[in-house]
Amino acid sequence: MSPIKLYHFPVSGPSRGALLAVRAIGVPVEIKIVDLFKKEQLQDNFLKINPQHCVPTLDDGGFVIWESRAIACYLADKYGKDDQLYPKDLKKRAVVDQRLFFDASSLYVKIRAICFPILFLGETEIKQSQKDDLNNTLGFLDQFLSQSKWVAGDNFTIADTSIYSSLSSILAVGWDISAFTNIQRWVKDCATLPGYEENEEGAKKFGEAVKKNLKS
Ligand SMILES: N[C@@H](CCC(=O)N[C@@H](CS)C(=O)NCC(=O)O)C(=O)O
């Protein structure tokens, strides 16, 4: 059987999110680095696999999907040793999904809105309105975490791996989360996630790349 391949770039938050899910599930994967700084995602061989040219991309024996959270859901359902990471119970799963969509449509989007222009468009500062917008969203995350130890309940799920990958990127830029005590506690708990160190290494590179372009 051909190994599962994950096309990955460690600096990318979504890519690290998929990898954190892979590590939590414990499924062996072959990591194929696609260096976005060298524009490798636009090479013909990768475009044939993913015409949308983004990481992460998964190839499971010829079945190809992208979108980090879809990858996490698929792998957890197919290879999870039980349903802890992605519950089968409809209501529990709906809470995990809600948190995943919160990340995809709100948290990650706001982090990207701040960092993308700094990384690629010559922006050198973070506007107050962007700071307020992200902090407002972090307030919701803090509220979720006031209700449970993990973002979707008593045990960690693929909602934690996804949200942590997003948050770790902005933490590496130096974001102040001192106003969010529940997030602070959860961030410490996330150090127990399988693959945590690997995620931190990528997040650190992301943070350095952003900070390099910020006016001091
Ligand atoms: N919503 C997607 C975002 C994927 C994404 O935007 N990946 C970026 C890196 S963070 C990428 O591959 N960019 C290269 C490109 O689009 O050419 C996910 O969660 O997987």
PDBQT file of the ligand as one rigid body, heavy atoms in Angstrom, charges set to zero:
ROOT
HETATM    1  N1  LIG A 301      -8.270  27.284   4.220  1.00  0.00    +0.000 N 
HETATM    2  C1  LIG A 301      -7.062  26.629   3.788  1.00  0.00    +0.000 C 
HETATM    3  C2  LIG A 301      -5.930  27.643   3.662  1.00  0.00    +0.000 C 
HETATM    4  C3  LIG A 301      -4.755  27.084   2.893  1.00  0.00    +0.000 C 
HETATM    5  C4  LIG A 301      -3.788  28.175   2.516  1.00  0.00    +0.000 C 
HETATM    6  O1  LIG A 301      -4.175  29.331   2.322  1.00  0.00    +0.000 OA
HETATM    7  N2  LIG A 301      -2.525  27.815   2.389  1.00  0.00    +0.000 N 
HETATM    8  C5  LIG A 301      -1.541  28.793   2.031  1.00  0.00    +0.000 C 
HETATM    9  C6  LIG A 301      -0.414  28.840   3.050  1.00  0.00    +0.000 C 
HETATM   10  S1  LIG A 301      -0.987  29.408   4.586  1.00  0.00    +0.000 SA
HETATM   11  C7  LIG A 301      -0.933  28.413   0.688  1.00  0.00    +0.000 C 
HETATM   12  O2  LIG A 301      -0.712  27.252   0.417  1.00  0.00    +0.000 OA
HETATM   13  N3  LIG A 301      -0.642  29.415  -0.153  1.00  0.00    +0.000 N 
HETATM   14  C8  LIG A 301       0.005  29.237  -1.393  1.00  0.00    +0.000 C 
HETATM   15  C9  LIG A 301      -0.872  29.552  -2.561  1.00  0.00    +0.000 C 
HETATM   16  O3  LIG A 301      -2.108  29.697  -2.375  1.00  0.00    +0.000 OA
HETATM   17  O4  LIG A 301      -0.345  29.645  -3.663  1.00  0.00    +0.000 OA
HETATM   18  C10 LIG A 301      -6.692  25.510   4.767  1.00  0.00    +0.000 C 
HETATM   19  O5  LIG A 301      -7.101  25.575   5.919  1.00  0.00    +0.000 OA
HETATM   20  O6  LIG A 301      -6.024  24.560   4.348  1.00  0.00    +0.000 OA
ENDROOT
TORSDOF 0
